[in-house]
C-alpha cells in the first residue's frame, strides 16, 4: 500500500516563481494565481499581482489602470533591480583601493573617530571636533581584505533581493540611515578615540529589514534568524575587535524602517515610509548631538 505523503514535507515544498523558477515563494498573483517572488510582486488593492497581469490588464488587452507597476513597498519596477547594490559594492571596493594606495592617512581622515586626543592620530580630529562627515564616510572603509569581502558578500546576498522588493529610493534610504544609526550608536557608546570603520552597520540594517519582509510574505524565517544569530555571536565574541554598537544600531534601525516600508497602508504609503525614515534619522541626529555635548 502506498503511504500518504508527509504533510509537513508538503508544507515546506513551495513552488518556484513563474519568472524565476529557482526562487521559492508562497505568494501568488491575485488574478492569474501564478507564484511570484518579491522581485515580481506588484502591489494591488488586494494582495499582489504579477507584472504580466498588470501590463495587460489580466488578459483584456487594455492598459492597466495603475500608472506604473510597483514593488511590494510601492517602488518602481526597474530593468536592473540590483543596480544600486552593485554601485554600493563598487564604491566600497574603490574606497578600499584608495586606502591601499594612499595609506593610513586616508583611513585616519575618514574613519569614525569620536574625539582624537590620542597622539597616534596626530592632527586628526573627530566627530566631536566638527568632522561629522565621518559618520557617513566610515561606512565605505574597511580594515582588511577579509573584512571587505565578508561585508560585500553579505551586501550582495541581502541587498539585491531587498532592492528588488523595496525599489531603489526606499532601499537607499534604508541602507544609509541604518548605516548612520550604527555610526551614531558607536559614537555614543564606544571610547571616543576608537577608530571604527566598515559597512557592517548598514548591512545589519539590511538583515533587520529582510527579516521583516520575510515575515510579511510568510516566508520560512529560520534561515535568516540562523544567519543573524551567527553574526551576533561573532559580534559579541571577545577577540574579534568588532564594533557591536554599530551592528546593534544598524539592526534596530533596519527593523524599524523595514516595518514602516512593508506594512505602510497603501493610501498613506509614502508618508508613513519616509516619515519612518525621517524619525530614525532624527534619532540619529539627536544621539550625535548628545554625544558631542558630552565630549565638548
C-alpha positions as CSV (number, residue, x, y, z in Angstrom):
1,X,0.0,0.0,0.0
2,X,1.3,3.5,-0.9
3,X,1.8,5.8,2.0
4,X,0.3,9.3,2.0
5,X,3.0,12.0,1.7
6,X,4.1,13.6,4.8
7,X,2.1,16.8,5.4
8,X,5.0,18.7,6.9
9,X,7.2,17.9,3.9
10,X,4.4,19.1,1.6
11,X,4.0,22.3,3.6
12,X,7.8,23.1,3.2
13,X,7.8,22.5,-0.5
14,X,7.0,25.8,-2.2
15,X,6.5,26.4,-5.9
16,X,9.1,28.5,-7.8
17,X,8.3,31.9,-9.2
18,X,6.9,31.7,-12.7
19,X,9.6,34.1,-13.9
20,X,12.4,32.9,-11.6
21,X,11.9,29.2,-11.1
22,X,14.8,28.9,-8.7
23,X,13.2,31.2,-6.2
24,X,10.6,29.5,-3.9
25,X,7.6,31.6,-2.9
26,X,4.4,31.3,-1.1
27,X,2.7,34.3,-2.7
28,X,0.5,34.0,-5.9
29,X,-0.9,36.6,-8.2
30,X,-4.4,37.5,-7.2
31,X,-5.5,37.5,-10.9
32,X,-3.8,34.6,-12.6
33,X,-2.7,32.7,-9.4
34,X,0.8,32.1,-10.7
35,X,3.5,32.0,-8.0
36,X,5.5,35.3,-7.8
37,X,8.7,36.2,-5.9
38,X,9.4,39.6,-4.2
39,X,11.0,40.9,-7.4
40,X,7.9,40.2,-9.4
41,X,5.3,41.3,-6.9
42,X,3.3,44.4,-7.9
43,X,1.2,45.8,-5.0
44,X,-2.5,45.8,-5.8
45,X,-5.6,47.0,-3.9
46,X,-5.9,43.4,-2.6
47,X,-2.7,41.3,-2.4
48,X,-0.1,41.3,-5.2
49,X,-0.2,40.9,-9.0
50,X,2.4,39.6,-11.4
51,X,4.0,42.0,-14.0
52,X,2.1,40.3,-16.9
53,X,-1.3,40.9,-15.4
54,X,-0.5,44.5,-14.5
55,X,0.8,45.1,-18.0
56,X,-2.1,43.5,-19.9
57,X,-4.9,44.3,-17.6
58,X,-5.3,40.5,-16.9
59,X,-5.7,39.5,-20.5
60,X,-8.2,42.2,-21.5
61,X,-5.7,43.7,-23.9
62,X,-6.1,47.1,-22.3
63,X,-3.5,49.0,-20.3
64,X,-3.7,48.7,-16.6
65,X,-5.4,51.3,-14.5
66,X,-2.3,51.9,-12.4
67,X,0.1,54.4,-13.9
68,X,3.1,52.1,-13.4
69,X,3.9,48.7,-11.9
70,X,5.1,48.8,-8.3
71,X,7.2,46.7,-6.0
72,X,5.9,45.2,-2.7
73,X,6.7,48.5,-0.9
74,X,5.4,50.7,-3.7
75,X,8.7,51.4,-5.6
76,X,9.0,51.5,-9.3
77,X,9.9,48.2,-11.1
78,X,13.3,48.6,-13.0
79,X,15.1,46.8,-15.7
80,X,18.1,46.1,-13.3
81,X,16.6,45.6,-9.8
82,X,20.2,45.2,-8.3
83,X,21.8,48.3,-9.8
84,X,22.1,50.3,-6.6
85,X,23.6,47.3,-4.8
86,X,26.2,47.0,-7.5
87,X,27.0,50.7,-7.2
88,X,27.4,50.4,-3.4
89,X,29.7,47.4,-3.7
90,X,31.7,49.3,-6.3
91,X,32.0,52.3,-4.1
92,X,33.3,50.2,-1.2
93,X,35.8,48.4,-3.5
94,X,37.0,51.8,-4.9
95,X,37.4,53.2,-1.4
96,X,39.5,50.2,-0.3
97,X,41.8,50.6,-3.3
98,X,42.3,54.3,-2.3
99,X,43.1,53.1,1.2
100,X,45.7,50.8,-0.1
101,X,47.2,53.4,-2.4
102,X,47.2,56.4,0.0
103,X,47.8,54.5,3.2
104,X,46.8,55.1,6.8
105,X,46.4,58.9,6.4
106,X,43.4,58.4,4.2
107,X,41.8,55.9,6.6
108,X,42.5,58.1,9.7
109,X,40.9,61.1,8.0
110,X,37.6,59.3,7.1
111,X,37.1,56.6,9.6
112,X,34.7,57.1,12.6
113,X,36.6,58.8,15.5
114,X,34.7,60.5,18.2
115,X,37.4,62.7,19.6
116,X,41.1,62.2,18.6
117,X,43.0,63.2,21.7
118,X,45.5,60.3,21.5
119,X,48.9,61.1,20.0
120,X,48.7,58.3,17.5
121,X,46.3,60.3,15.4
122,X,48.4,63.4,15.3
123,X,46.5,66.3,13.9
124,X,43.4,64.3,13.0
125,X,40.2,65.5,14.6
126,X,37.0,63.6,15.3
127,X,33.2,64.0,15.1
128,X,33.1,65.9,18.4
129,X,35.6,68.4,16.9
130,X,33.4,69.2,13.9
131,X,34.0,66.4,11.5
132,X,30.5,64.9,11.4
133,X,31.1,63.6,7.9
134,X,32.9,60.7,9.5
135,X,29.6,59.1,10.5
136,X,29.0,58.6,6.7
137,X,32.4,58.1,5.2
138,X,33.4,55.4,7.7
139,X,30.6,53.2,6.1
140,X,32.7,52.8,2.9
141,X,36.1,51.9,4.6
142,X,37.4,48.5,5.7
143,X,40.2,47.3,7.8
144,X,41.3,44.3,5.7
145,X,40.6,42.3,2.6
146,X,38.7,39.7,4.6
147,X,36.6,42.4,6.3
148,X,35.8,43.9,2.9
149,X,34.9,40.6,1.2
150,X,32.7,39.4,4.0
151,X,30.8,42.6,4.0
152,X,30.4,42.8,0.2
153,X,29.2,39.2,0.0
154,X,26.6,40.0,2.7
155,X,25.6,43.2,0.9
156,X,25.1,41.3,-2.4
157,X,23.2,38.4,-0.7
158,X,20.9,40.7,1.3
159,X,20.9,43.9,-0.7
160,X,19.9,42.5,-4.1
161,X,16.5,41.0,-3.1
162,X,15.7,43.9,-0.8
163,X,16.4,46.4,-3.6
164,X,14.1,44.5,-5.8
165,X,11.4,44.4,-3.2
166,X,11.6,48.0,-2.0
167,X,12.6,49.9,-5.0
168,X,15.8,52.0,-5.4
169,X,14.8,55.1,-3.4
170,X,13.4,53.2,-0.4
171,X,16.4,50.8,-0.5
172,X,18.9,53.7,-0.5
173,X,17.1,55.3,2.4
174,X,17.1,52.1,4.4
175,X,20.8,51.5,3.7
176,X,22.2,54.9,4.5
177,X,20.0,55.7,7.6
178,X,20.8,52.2,9.0
179,X,24.5,52.8,8.5
180,X,24.2,56.2,10.1
181,X,22.3,54.7,13.0
182,X,25.1,52.2,13.5
183,X,27.7,55.1,13.4
184,X,25.7,57.2,15.8
185,X,25.4,54.4,18.4
186,X,29.2,53.6,18.1
187,X,29.9,57.4,18.5
188,X,27.7,57.5,21.6
189,X,28.8,54.3,23.4
190,X,32.4,53.5,22.2
191,X,35.5,55.1,23.6
192,X,35.8,58.5,21.8
193,X,39.3,57.8,20.5
194,X,38.4,54.4,19.0
195,X,38.6,54.2,15.2
196,X,35.6,52.4,13.7
197,X,35.0,51.6,10.0
198,X,33.1,49.3,7.8
199,X,29.7,48.8,6.1
200,X,28.5,46.4,8.8
201,X,26.1,48.8,10.4
202,X,24.2,49.3,7.1
203,X,24.4,45.6,6.4
204,X,22.9,44.7,9.8
205,X,20.1,47.2,8.8
206,X,19.5,45.0,5.7
207,X,19.4,41.9,8.0
208,X,16.6,43.6,10.1
209,X,14.6,44.7,7.1
210,X,15.0,41.3,5.4
211,X,13.6,39.6,8.5
212,X,10.6,42.0,8.5
213,X,10.0,41.4,4.8
214,X,10.2,37.7,5.0
215,X,7.7,37.7,7.9
216,X,5.4,40.0,5.9
217,X,5.5,37.5,3.0
218,X,5.0,34.4,5.3
219,X,8.4,33.0,4.3
220,X,10.3,30.5,6.4
221,X,12.1,32.7,8.9
222,X,14.6,30.0,10.1
223,X,17.4,30.7,7.5
224,X,17.6,34.5,8.2
225,X,17.2,34.0,12.0
226,X,20.0,31.4,12.0
227,X,22.3,33.7,9.9
228,X,21.6,36.7,12.1
229,X,22.3,34.6,15.3
230,X,25.6,33.5,13.9
231,X,26.6,37.1,13.1
232,X,25.5,38.3,16.6
233,X,27.6,35.5,18.2
234,X,30.7,36.8,16.3
235,X,29.7,40.4,17.1
236,X,29.9,39.8,20.9
237,X,32.7,37.2,20.9
238,X,35.9,38.5,22.5
239,X,39.0,38.8,20.3
240,X,37.3,39.8,17.1
241,X,37.6,43.5,17.7
242,X,34.1,44.2,16.3
243,X,32.0,47.3,17.0
244,X,28.9,45.7,18.5
245,X,27.5,49.2,18.9
246,X,27.4,49.8,15.1
247,X,25.9,46.3,14.5
248,X,23.1,46.8,17.0
249,X,22.4,50.4,15.9
250,X,22.1,49.3,12.3
251,X,20.0,46.3,13.1
252,X,17.4,48.2,15.2
253,X,17.2,51.0,12.6
254,X,16.7,48.3,9.8
255,X,13.9,46.6,11.7
256,X,12.1,49.9,12.4
257,X,12.5,51.2,8.8
258,X,11.7,47.8,7.3
259,X,8.5,47.6,9.2
260,X,7.5,51.1,8.1
261,X,8.3,50.2,4.5
262,X,6.4,46.9,4.1
263,X,3.5,47.5,6.5
264,X,2.5,51.0,5.4
265,X,-1.1,51.1,4.3
266,X,-1.5,51.8,0.5
267,X,-3.4,55.1,0.9
268,X,-0.7,56.7,3.1
269,X,2.3,54.6,2.0
270,X,4.8,57.2,1.0
271,X,4.0,59.4,4.0
272,X,4.5,56.6,6.5
273,X,7.5,55.1,4.8
274,X,9.5,58.3,4.5
275,X,8.1,59.5,7.8
276,X,9.6,56.4,9.5
277,X,13.0,57.1,7.8
278,X,12.8,60.8,9.0
279,X,12.0,59.7,12.5
280,X,15.0,57.3,12.7
281,X,17.2,60.0,11.1
282,X,16.1,62.4,13.8
283,X,17.1,60.0,16.5
284,X,20.5,59.6,14.8
285,X,20.9,63.4,14.9
286,X,19.8,63.6,18.5
287,X,22.3,60.9,19.6
288,X,25.1,62.6,17.7
289,X,24.3,66.0,19.3
290,X,24.0,64.4,22.8
291,X,27.4,62.7,22.5
292,X,29.1,65.9,21.1
293,X,27.7,67.8,24.0
294,X,29.2,65.3,26.4
295,X,32.7,65.5,24.8
296,X,32.9,69.3,24.4
